[in-house]
Amino acid sequence: MADNAAPGTGHEPAEVWLSLPPEEIEDLPAGPRYLFWDGGEKYPGDPGRVRFYVPPYMKGDAGLRPLPLMGGLRVLQTLTAGVEDVLPHVPPGVVLCNARGVHEASTAELAVTLVLASLRGVPRFVRGQDAEQWHAGFYPALADRTVLVVGHGAIGSAIEDRLTPFGCDVLRVARSARSTPRGPVHALADLPGLLPRADVVILSVPLTGATAGLADAGFLARMKDGALLVNVARGRVVDTGALLAELESGRLHAALDVTDPEPLPPGHPLWHAPNVLITPHVGGSSSAFRPRAHRLLRNQLFRFVAGEDLRNVVAVT
């Protein structure tokens, strides 16, 4: 990884394609040639010279387009926490890194926002304001509730950090059981016994073969009456049809930053299902994104130029 010459020349500097303008990222290491590409039709240079590539953020398949042409690629650094859409397209011999450290704070903020807004009736109040209606009364609080965080990785831990001051009890689930200073983390296999205990269930798992459809009809049936399901993971973690059945029966509530399908098309029944709050996949899209992305890219590029091990390695193809 210390060889930063362009492939086939031995002399020309490696090209680094960034989806954030290089001039925004202060103190990038000398050596590579930095080019900006945001997914437009025209490439900024020869894809065959690219050694380090940062695909455009939230641009869908556009970022995959140049990959077959990047014969000299060494590192693919995403700006997303999840890499399930990119992984099948990574060329052989490439190190794939994710954006751990970029999205935790912002996504955790939104998760707690969705919990509080749903419990305290904020969507009803907003509609009431539009209609000049005064919806007084008692509403559920987060205090003294039990919250089950399914996916206690970096984002799940950040969610717990922000839940703790609200005086709620937190149950933790991850792929495998382990101990933490705050308490035990249960394995996914323990979910059937934990779901009936939770007033709020927050999904923050990565999308994998094991988690696709995790919140299916059986999962939802084990949740207690009136419980709230919050999804800040990926839409496909939840069985949309099963969730719709529970929402339409009035038994469960939901707050969804991600959906399946996504974007949610006009006319989809989720839009008007009872007891659901929907946000348009904005968990990581906040003012916290750019400074954290800059720090990640700067650190990774210094490591790349120095031939050091990279952080956040997800796979080596």
N, C-alpha and C positions, 0 to 999 in steps of 0.2 A: 504493500500500500504506500510505501515511501516513494515509488517511481511515479513522478508527477509529469513526465513528458507525455506528449500526445502519442497515441498508439501509431506505430509504423514509422515514426520519425526519430525518436530518441533525443530530439532537441527542442521542439516546440512545447510550450507549457500546456499542461492539462487544462481543459475547459471545465468550468463549473457552471451549471445552469441553475439559477436561483429563481424561485417564484416570488421573491420579495426583492425590490430594487437593491443592488449591492451597496449603493451609496447610503442607504438607510442603516446598514449594518456596520457600525464603526469598528475600525481596527481589524479588518479581515487579514489573515496571514498573506504575506507576499508569496509569489510563485505562480499559482494558477491564474488563468484568465477568467474573470467573472462576467457572466452574461445573464441578462434578465429575460425570462420568458414566462408569460402568464397564461399560456394555453392558446394563443392566437394562431391563425392559419400559417403565418410565416415564422420559421425557426430563426433564432438569433445567430446561429452558426451551424457548423457541421456536426450533426448528432454523433458521428463516428469518433469525434475527438473528445467527447464528454467522458470524464472519469467520475464525477460526483454530480448527482442530479437530485434536485428538490422539486417534485411535481407541484403544479398549481393546486392551491388549497380550495376545496369545495368546488372543483370544476368538473367532477365526474370523470368520464372516460377520456376527456381531452388530454389529461396528463399521461395516459397510457400510450398515446399515439406514437411518440418518438422512440419508445423502448426497443422495438425490433431493429432500429437503426443504430442503436448505441452499442456497437461491438466492443468498444473499449471501456465500457462502464465498470466501475469498481464498487461504488456506493450509491444506493438509492435511499435517500433520507426523506421520509414523509413528514408532513406537518399535521398529521392526524394521529390520534392514539390508536385507533383500529386500522389494521392493514389488510383486512380480509378481501377487499376489492383489488388490491395491488398484488398480493402474494402470488396468484396464479400466473402473473405476467412478468415476473422478475426474471431476467436472463440468467443463464447459468454462470456461476462464479461471482455473483454479485452479493454484497453484504446489504441486507435490508434493515434499516433502523426506523423506529417510530418516534413519536413526539412526546414521549414520557417527560413530564415536567412542564409542559406547555399548557395543558387544558384542565389540570386538576382543580385549580382554584375557581375558574369560571364555571365549569360544569357542576362543581359542588354547590356554588352559589345558586345556580338555577334549580338544582334538585331541591334544595331547602326552600327556595321561593315557591316552587310548585306544591310542595307539601303544605306550607303555610297558607298559600292562596286557596288551595282546595279545601283545607280544613276550616278556615275562617270565613269561607263563603264569598271571597273576593269576586269571582266571576258573576255571581248573582248580584252583588252590589254594583258592578259596572253596568250590567244590563238594567238594573233598577235606576241608576243615574240617567242613562239614556232615555228611559221611559218616565222619569220623574216619580219613581216609586221608592218608598222608604221601607226597607226590609229589616226592621228591628228584630231582636230576639237573641236567644242563646245559640252559640255555634261551638263546634268542637275546638279544643285547644291541642297544641302539640305537647304541652306539659303533661307529665305522668303517662304518656302514651308509650307503647312498645313499637320500635321501628326496626325492621329487619332489612339489613343492607346485603343484597345478594350480589357479590362481586367485590370483595374487600381487598382490592389492589390499591394502586396509587389514588385513583379517583374515589373509590369506596372509603379509603382512609380519610381523604379530605372531606368527604361528606360527613363522616362521623365527627371530625374536628368541629364542624359547624353545627352539628346537632347537639353536641354535649351541653352548651350553655342553656339550652331550652328545657332542661330537666326531664328528658325522656330516657327510657331504657333502650339500649341498642343491642341487637343481636347481629352477629356477623357470620357470613357464609362466603367461602371461597372454594376453589377447585379441590383443595385438600385441607384437612384440619391442621391447625397450629395454635400456638399460644402467643399472646401479645400482652404488653403491660396493662392494657385496658381490660383484657378478658379473653376468653377463648374465641377462636375462629372455627366455625363448624364446616364440615365438608358438604358439598352439594348433595350427597346422599342423605344428609340429615334434614333436608328441606321438608319432607312430609310431616315431621314432628314439630317443626318450627313455625310453619305457615299459620296454623290455627292460633298461635300466641300473638301474632303481630296485628297492630292496628294500621300500620303503614308498611308497605313492602316497596323498597327502592331497588330497581334493577340497574346495575352498573358493570355488568359483565362484558367481556369482549365477545364478539360473534365468532363462534367456532362450531364444529360439528356437534359438540356436547351441549352448546347453549342455544342453538337454533331451535325455536319452538319450545324453549324451556317452560315458559308460562303458558302451558296448554290448558285444556279443559280440566284435567285432573289437578294441576297446580292451582288454578283459580278456584276450583271447588273446595280446596282445603283452606282457603282464606276465610277469615271470619266474616259474618254478615256486617256490612257497612264499612269494611276495610277499604283502604286507598292503595291502589297500585300506581307507582311512579316509574316511568321508563326513561332513563337518560343514557341507555346503552345503544342498542340498534333495534330498529323496528321488527326485524325478523326474530328477535328473542321472544316476542309475544305472538301467540296465535290470535290474529285479529278477529276471526269468526267467533272463537270461544269468548274473547273479551266482549265483543258486541252483545253476545247472548247474556252475559252477566250484567252489563250496563243497562240493557233494555229491560231486564227483569227488575232493576232497581236494587239489586243485592250488593253490588260493588261500585266503587268510584275509581276514576283513573285520571292521571295527569301525564301526558305524553309529549316528550320533546322529539320523539322519533316514532315513525309509523311504518306499517307495511300494508300497502305500498307507500313509497315516498318519492317525491312529494305527494301528499294526499290529494287525489284528483277531485275536481268539482263533482258534486253529487254523491260522493262516497258516504255511506251511512254513519261513519265515525264522526263526521262534522256535526251532526245533529243528534247524536246519541245522548241520552240523559247522563248527568253526573260525570262529564268528561271535560277536562281542560287540555287544549292542544296548543303547543308552541312549535314553530317551524324549524326544528333542529338547529337551535341557536345556543346549545350548551357551551360550546367552545368559542363562539363568535362574540367576543366582547373586547373592550379596550385592553384587557389583560393579555390578549393573544400576541400582538406584535412584539412587545418588549421581551416576552418569554421566548418567542420564536427566534428573535435576534440572538439572544444568549445561547440558545441551543445550537444554532447554525455556526456561530462564531466558535464555540467550544469544539464542535465536531470537525470543523474545517482545520483548526489548529492541530487536532489529533491526526487528521488525515494527512496533512502536509508533513508532519513530523514522523509519520509511520507508526503512530501509537494506536493501541486498541480503541475502537470507537465505543461510545455508550449507546444504550437502548437497542442493542442488536436483537432483532427478532428472529432472523433466519440468515443462513449463508447458503445460497442456492448452488 
